[in-house]
């Protein structure tokens, strides 16, 4: 049997929807952003990225991935400008560049209290799963949301450290 399918099945059995969320911040994010209908083309990760960018009104975006893919996304939605100078409001880390950004998340100059980091393809390989687990353990990461297709991290100092698995 396909191991990716087994991982997805396990995710479905251990995840929840908005009704299993006890954090007001995460509940609002799930119900007002992730579950909101929007005309966004692309993979689930790209949909989460675009919806989150709009929801959080992110202006300072850092993109780790293929520039060609970024340009395609820019044509679909509002233009995305990958800012080179920190701190960032929203960071997208593609599945192919996760190994390149090891120290990025630990460098406090790159993030703000409200920074969101989206990591694509957290279950696509053993290496990506390990990187996701390590990213969740970074001391400044307070909220992590596993959505199977991608994961997001928040650095909200006012929040208790929590991990969620949400079906989207």
Secondary structure, 3 states (H helix, E strand, C coil): CCHHHHHHHHHHHHCECHHHCCCHHHHHHHHHHHCCCCCCCCCHHHHHHHHHHHHCCCCCEEEECCHHHHHHHHHHCCCCCECCCCCEEEEEECCCCHHHHCCCCCCCCCEEEEEEEEEECCCCCHHHHHHHHHHHCCCCCCEEEECCCEEEEECCCCCCCEEEEECC
